[in-house]
Amino acid sequence: MRPMLASPTTAIPDGDEWLHEVKWDGMRVLADVRDGVLTLTSRIGNDVTVSFPELQPLAGTYDDMLLDGEVVALDGGRPSFGALADRMHVRDRRKAERLSAVRPVTLMVFDLLRLYGSDLTAQPLSARRELLERLDLAGRHWQVPPVYDDGAELFAATLEQGLEGVVSKRRSAPYLPGRRSTDWLKSPHRSTVSAVVGGWRAEKTNDSGRLGAVLLGVPDGTGGWRFAGRMGSGIAGRAAVQLAEALAPHARTDSPFSDEVPRLDRAGVTWVDPVVVVEARTLEVTRDGRLRQPAYLGMRADLTPEDLQEVDGG
């Protein structure tokens, strides 16, 4: 099963038919518990169970259930995608256990899709939510965050608290696996942007040839990629090495962008196929679609370029 997805909106809906939740800056997962075994699956269908050993005790809470939620790494009480990025890609069990001790995650559970063999996806959200709250899932590394009636008030509060935004959900809506629906609407504060990498440049400070900056692309509205700016901030050390390794197999001879890249940005660039998705924090998106002072947060193993095109297409 793939998770249900929210559609972007520019206006938070109001009225009794909607409830509102905090939009968490993390990694979407389905947590499947069957007979004492927990399996965590990412939004694109990858098994990521080994990455988050601190969530294993969930397997002992109920004999059979399927949860939808977001794995977050809290830094000072707020989710930090940068902190989570170091956890998302770990596939070695021992390394994951070491990291869980110093950089633990929390699973924010917001939906219940199966309980004791009964498929709940056709039930309205209000019924699923009531059952979820009755399960009393409260643990050291997981919780069921509250929902709110006033979306505008929550939007203002999340902005003040530095959170990612709000998701509004229709109370009567069923769960539609793998589909993007207007029954779920997301209203981010847009401090972060997901983009593809279309090229990279070496560090200027030495002759090592190490990756120092990347060229970012966002959907151009026709299925291609528009150049959105050059990013070097935050790319250093291990992050630079990991990103270089991910890009190495995808080198190409020409630009993957549908528009012309300025000479200053393309000087010394190694072009790559736009297949690696990264997360960037930016001050703003300018009128011409460029990211202002983007800073690297990490790779998005849970997103594909097709996901970005789908969101852009509405």
C-alpha positions in Angstrom: 0.0 0.0 0.0 1.1 3.5 -0.8 0.1 6.5 1.4 -2.6 9.0 0.5 -1.2 12.3 -0.5 -2.4 15.9 0.1 -2.9 18.5 -2.6 -1.4 21.9 -2.4 -3.6 24.9 -1.6 -3.3 28.6 -1.2 -6.3 29.0 1.1 -6.9 27.0 4.3 -10.5 25.7 4.3 -12.8 26.5 7.2 -16.1 25.0 8.5 -17.1 22.0 10.6 -16.4 19.5 7.8 -12.6 20.1 8.2 -10.0 19.2 10.8 -6.5 20.5 10.8 -3.1 19.1 11.8 0.5 20.3 12.0 2.4 19.5 8.8 5.6 17.8 10.0 8.9 18.2 8.4 10.0 14.6 8.2 9.8 11.3 6.3 6.4 9.8 5.6 6.1 6.1 6.5 3.5 3.4 6.9 4.0 1.4 10.1 2.7 -2.2 9.7 2.4 -4.3 12.8 1.6 -8.0 12.3 2.1 -10.7 15.0 4.9 -8.9 16.8 6.8 -7.7 13.8 7.1 -4.1 12.7 7.7 -3.1 9.0 8.3 0.5 8.0 7.7 1.4 4.4 8.5 4.8 2.8 6.2 6.8 0.7 7.8 5.3 -2.5 7.6 1.8 -1.2 11.1 1.1 0.2 11.5 -0.9 3.4 13.2 1.4 5.9 12.6 -0.6 9.0 16.3 -1.0 9.7 16.8 2.7 9.7 14.8 3.4 12.8 15.4 0.7 15.5 13.9 2.9 18.3 10.5 2.4 16.7 10.7 -1.4 17.0 8.8 -1.5 20.4 5.7 -0.5 18.4 5.5 -4.2 17.4 4.5 -5.0 21.0 1.6 -2.6 21.3 -1.1 -4.4 19.3 -1.2 -7.7 17.3 -2.3 -6.2 14.0 -2.5 -2.6 12.9 -1.4 -0.3 10.0 -0.5 3.3 10.9 0.2 6.3 8.7 2.6 8.9 10.0 5.7 11.0 9.7 9.1 10.2 11.2 10.7 13.4 12.5 14.0 14.3 14.3 13.4 16.9 16.9 16.0 19.6 17.5 15.1 21.9 20.3 11.5 20.7 20.2 11.1 21.4 16.5 11.5 18.9 13.6 14.8 19.3 11.7 15.0 17.7 8.3 18.8 18.2 8.4 19.0 16.1 11.5 16.7 13.4 10.0 18.7 13.3 6.7 21.6 11.4 8.5 19.1 8.7 9.6 17.1 8.2 6.4 19.9 6.6 4.4 21.3 4.2 7.0 20.9 0.6 6.0 23.4 -0.9 8.4 21.6 -2.1 11.6 24.5 -1.5 14.0 25.1 2.0 12.6 21.3 2.7 12.9 21.3 1.6 16.5 24.3 3.9 17.3 22.6 6.9 15.7 19.3 6.2 17.4 21.0 6.6 20.8 22.3 10.1 20.0 19.8 11.4 17.4 16.5 9.6 18.1 13.4 10.0 16.0 9.7 10.3 16.8 6.9 8.8 14.8 4.0 11.3 14.6 1.0 9.0 13.9 -2.0 10.7 12.2 -4.1 7.8 10.7 -5.2 4.3 11.3 -5.7 2.1 8.2 -6.1 -1.4 9.6 -6.9 -2.9 13.0 -7.1 -6.6 13.9 -7.5 -7.5 10.2 -10.2 -5.0 9.5 -9.5 -2.6 6.6 -10.5 0.8 7.7 -9.6 2.8 4.6 -13.3 3.0 3.4 -14.3 4.5 6.8 -14.5 8.3 7.1 -11.6 10.1 8.6 -13.7 11.0 11.7 -14.2 7.3 12.5 -10.6 6.3 11.9 -9.4 9.2 14.0 -11.7 8.2 16.9 -10.3 4.6 16.8 -6.8 5.9 16.6 -7.2 8.0 19.7 -8.8 5.1 21.6 -5.6 3.0 21.0 -3.8 5.4 23.4 -0.6 5.2 21.4 1.8 7.1 23.6 5.4 6.0 23.8 8.9 7.4 24.1 9.4 7.5 20.3 5.9 7.8 19.0 2.8 9.9 19.6 -0.6 10.9 18.2 -0.5 14.7 17.8 -3.8 16.6 18.4 -6.1 17.9 15.6 -7.6 21.3 15.6 -10.9 22.9 14.4 -9.5 26.3 13.5 -7.1 26.0 10.6 -6.2 29.7 10.3 -5.3 29.9 13.9 -3.1 26.8 13.6 -1.4 28.2 10.5 -0.5 31.4 12.4 0.7 29.3 15.4 2.9 27.0 13.3 4.4 30.0 11.5 5.3 31.6 14.9 6.8 28.3 16.2 8.9 27.7 13.1 6.9 24.6 12.0 6.4 23.5 8.4 2.7 24.4 8.0 -0.8 22.8 8.2 -2.6 19.9 6.6 -6.4 20.2 6.4 -8.5 17.0 6.1 -12.2 16.5 5.3 -13.8 14.6 8.2 -16.0 12.5 5.9 -13.3 11.4 3.5 -12.1 7.8 3.1 -8.4 7.0 2.8 -7.3 6.7 -0.8 -4.1 4.7 -0.9 -1.5 6.0 -3.4 -3.7 8.9 -4.6 -3.4 12.6 -4.2 -6.8 14.1 -3.2 -8.4 17.5 -2.5 -9.9 15.9 0.6 -6.5 16.5 2.1 -5.0 20.0 1.6 -1.5 21.1 2.6 -0.6 24.7 3.4 3.2 25.0 4.0 5.0 28.1 5.1 7.4 27.3 2.2 10.7 27.8 4.1 11.9 24.6 2.5 11.8 23.4 -1.1 12.4 20.0 -2.7 14.3 20.1 -6.0 16.3 17.9 -8.3 20.0 18.3 -8.9 20.9 18.9 -12.6 24.6 19.5 -12.2 27.5 20.1 -9.8 30.6 22.2 -9.5 33.9 21.5 -7.7 35.1 23.5 -4.7 36.8 26.7 -5.6 39.2 26.8 -2.6 41.4 23.9 -3.7 42.2 21.5 -6.5 40.7 18.4 -5.0 37.8 18.3 -7.4 35.4 17.7 -4.5 31.8 18.7 -4.9 31.2 22.2 -3.6 27.9 23.3 -5.1 25.0 22.0 -7.1 22.6 23.4 -9.7 18.9 23.0 -8.7 15.9 22.4 -10.8 12.1 22.6 -10.2 9.3 21.6 -12.5 8.8 23.8 -15.5 5.1 23.0 -16.0 5.6 20.9 -19.1 7.3 17.8 -17.6 10.8 19.2 -17.7 13.0 21.1 -15.3 13.6 24.8 -14.9 16.9 26.1 -13.4 16.2 27.4 -9.9 19.6 28.4 -8.7 23.0 27.3 -7.5 23.4 26.0 -3.9 26.7 25.6 -2.0 25.7 26.5 1.6 25.5 23.4 3.8 27.4 21.2 1.4 30.6 20.1 3.1 32.3 17.2 4.7 30.3 14.0 4.8 27.3 15.6 3.2 29.4 16.6 0.2 30.8 13.1 -0.1 27.4 11.4 0.1 25.9 13.7 -2.5 28.8 13.2 -4.9 28.5 9.5 -4.6 24.8 9.7 -5.4 25.3 11.9 -8.4 28.4 10.1 -9.9 26.4 7.4 -11.9 24.3 10.0 -13.6 26.8 12.2 -15.4 25.7 13.5 -18.9 27.2 15.8 -21.5 24.4 18.4 -21.7 22.2 20.5 -19.5 19.0 18.8 -18.2 17.3 22.2 -17.8 14.7 23.4 -20.2 15.9 27.0 -19.9 19.3 28.5 -20.3 21.6 28.5 -17.2 23.5 31.7 -16.7 27.2 31.6 -17.6 28.3 32.4 -14.1 26.4 29.4 -12.8 27.3 26.9 -15.5 31.1 27.6 -15.4 32.9 24.4 -14.7 29.7 22.4 -14.2 29.4 18.6 -14.5 25.9 17.9 -15.8 23.8 15.1 -14.3 20.5 13.5 -15.0 17.8 15.1 -12.8 17.1 12.0 -10.7 18.5 12.9 -7.2 16.1 14.9 -5.1 17.4 17.2 -2.3 15.8 19.5 0.3 16.9 23.1 0.5 16.0 25.8 3.0 15.5 29.2 1.2 14.8 32.7 2.3 12.2 33.0 -0.5 11.3 32.0 -4.1 11.8 35.1 -6.3 9.3 36.2 -9.0 11.4 34.6 -11.7 11.3 31.3 -9.8 14.9 31.4 -8.3 15.7 30.2 -4.8 17.2 33.0 -2.7 20.2 31.9 -0.7 19.3 28.2 -0.7 21.0 26.0 2.0 21.4 22.2 1.7 19.5 20.1 4.2 19.9 16.6 2.8 18.9 14.2 0.1 15.2 13.0 -0.1 15.4 9.2 -0.4 11.6 9.3 0.1 10.8 11.4 -2.9 11.3 10.9 -6.7 11.4 13.5 -9.5 8.0 12.2 -10.5 6.6 13.2 -7.1 7.8 16.8 -7.6 6.2 16.9 -11.1 3.0 15.5 -9.7 2.8 18.2 -7.0 3.6 21.0 -9.5 0.9 19.7 -11.8 -1.7 19.9 -9.0 
